[in-house]
Amino acid sequence: EIIAAAWAALRTEGPVFVEEDLNRSDIRLDPSNGQVSEGIPFDLTFNITKLDNNACIPLADVQVDIWHCDANGVYSDTDQLGFQTVGQKFLRGYQVTDDSGVVKFTTIYPGWYEGRAVHVHFKIRTGDGYDFTSQLFFDDTLTDEVFGAAPYNSRGERSLRNDDDSIFGQSGGQLLLTINKVDAGYAATFDVALDLS
C-alpha cells in the first residue's frame, strides 16, 4: 500500500493528461471513431482509503482517472511527444469509488515509447481540491513475455527498462504492480491511502 502524502516526489503527471470527462470502466473503446485498442487484456483495480488514527478507512466518491499509451506506444488526444491524435479518446477514462473505495478498469497491457519504461498514469481527486497524480509500473520479465506476442512484437525491442527510468527510480519500487494471470490476460490491484488531515 502506498501512503500518498508521503510520496511527494512521485507526483508526476506527465505531459499527456487530458480532461476527457469519460466516466467508464472499459477504456479500450475510442468513442470518437468506434475502434477498440488491440492488446492483451488488463484489469486494474484501485482501493482508495484515507488514514484515520492509523487505520485505513474506505473512501467513497473519489474520482480516479487512468490513461496510458496503446500497444504501439501512442497516446490519444495529444500533439505532444510527436503524437498527432487530437480528438481521439482511446485508453483514457475515470470512475468514482464506491462505498468500499474501489474502482476497476478494463484496459490493455500498455506498450512502450522512447525514453520511458512501461507505465500507466493515474490521478486521484477527492472533489475538495485534493489531487494526487503518479504512475504505476510493470515487472520487466512479464513485460518481456507480453511483448513477445502480437500486437506488441511488431515494434522491436523496447528502449528502456524500469531500472533506467528516472520516475521508477524515485519510487523505491512502491509503484511496481503485483500482477496476476487471469483468463486471457492479467489483473492487478493497487492500494492507496490518502492522508487528508
Salt bridges, closest charged atoms under 4 A:
GLU13 OE1 - LYS123 NZ 2.68
GLU19 OE1 - ARG125 NH1 2.78
GLU20 OE1 - LYS89 NZ 2.72
GLU20 OE2 - ARG92 NE 4.00
ASP26 OD2 - ARG28 NH2 2.70
ASP65 OD1 - ARG125 NH2 2.79
ASP77 OD2 - LYS89 NZ 3.80
ASP131 OD2 - LYS123 NZ 3.37
ASP140 OD1 - ARG158 NH1 2.96
ASP144 OD1 - ARG158 NH2 2.81
ASP144 OD2 - ARG161 NH2 2.99
ASP165 OD2 - ARG116 NE 2.64
